[in-house]
Amino acid sequence: MDRKKIFFVVVLAALAVCWGRATQAGEHLTAEMMKAALKTTDAEEDGFIEAVLKAVDSGILSEELVQSTFLWARRKPKNKFQYFKYGLLQRIKDQEPIPK
């Protein structure tokens, strides 16, 4: 392998270790952590992650709901982001509406 590939593998391994520790310790999810773990591939997927985290920060979504969906999706062998997106949307749809 050339140096760029080795560097990329090392960076991904370090992110995986940090992300695993953070989610196990109950720390807040970050956009970078989620994008790396869910293997987002384009700006639209990155934007969805950022919008979800903004919704958590503003109180529209519960952090527990997002984190549990994230932990479930990251264990999937393929299409982790798609599992996260559709799983989260389904769970939101099944919840009672938030009173205004």
C-alpha positions in Angstrom: 0.0 0.0 0.0 1.2 3.5 -0.7 1.5 6.1 2.1 -1.8 7.8 1.4 -3.7 4.6 1.9 -1.8 3.7 5.0 -2.5 7.2 6.5 -6.2 6.9 5.6 -6.5 3.5 7.3 -4.7 4.8 10.4 -7.0 7.9 10.6 -10.1 5.7 10.2 -8.9 3.3 12.9 -8.2 6.2 15.3 -11.7 7.7 14.6 -13.3 4.3 15.2 -11.6 4.0 18.6 -12.5 7.5 19.7 -16.1 7.2 18.4 -16.5 3.8 20.2 -15.3 5.3 23.5 -17.4 8.4 23.2 -20.7 6.6 22.5 -20.0 4.0 25.2 -19.2 6.7 27.7 -22.5 8.4 26.9 -20.9 11.5 25.5 -22.6 13.6 22.8 -22.4 12.6 19.2 -20.6 14.9 16.9 -21.2 15.4 13.2 -17.7 14.2 12.3 -18.1 11.1 14.4 -21.4 10.2 12.9 -20.3 10.9 9.3 -17.2 8.6 9.7 -19.1 5.8 11.5 -22.1 5.9 9.1 -19.8 6.3 6.1 -21.6 9.2 4.4 -20.6 9.6 0.8 -22.0 13.0 -0.3 -23.0 16.5 0.8 -26.7 15.5 1.0 -25.9 12.7 3.5 -23.6 15.1 5.5 -26.4 17.7 5.5 -28.9 15.2 6.9 -26.5 14.4 9.8 -26.0 18.1 10.5 -29.8 18.8 10.4 -30.4 15.9 12.8 -27.9 17.2 15.3 -29.3 20.8 15.0 -32.7 19.3 15.8 -31.3 17.6 18.9 -29.6 20.9 20.0 -32.9 22.8 19.6 -34.9 20.2 21.4 -37.0 19.0 18.5 -35.5 15.5 18.6 -34.3 13.7 21.8 -30.6 12.8 21.9 -31.5 9.4 23.2 -33.6 8.7 20.1 -30.8 9.8 17.7 -28.1 8.0 19.7 -29.9 4.7 19.9 -30.7 4.8 16.2 -27.1 5.6 15.5 -25.8 2.7 17.6 -28.2 0.3 15.9 -27.3 1.5 12.4 -23.5 1.4 12.9 -23.7 -2.4 13.6 -25.1 -3.0 10.2 -22.6 -4.6 7.7 -23.5 -2.3 4.8 -25.5 0.9 4.0 -25.1 2.2 7.6 -26.2 5.7 6.7 -29.3 4.4 4.9 -30.3 2.3 7.9 -29.8 5.4 10.2 -31.8 7.7 8.0 -34.8 5.5 7.4 -34.7 4.0 10.9 -34.7 7.5 12.4 -37.4 8.8 10.1 -39.6 5.7 10.9 -39.1 6.2 14.7 -40.0 9.9 14.4 -43.1 9.0 12.4 -44.2 6.5 15.0 -43.8 9.1 17.9 -46.7 11.3 19.0 -46.6 14.8 17.5 -45.0 17.5 19.7 -47.6 19.9 20.9 -47.1 23.5 19.7 
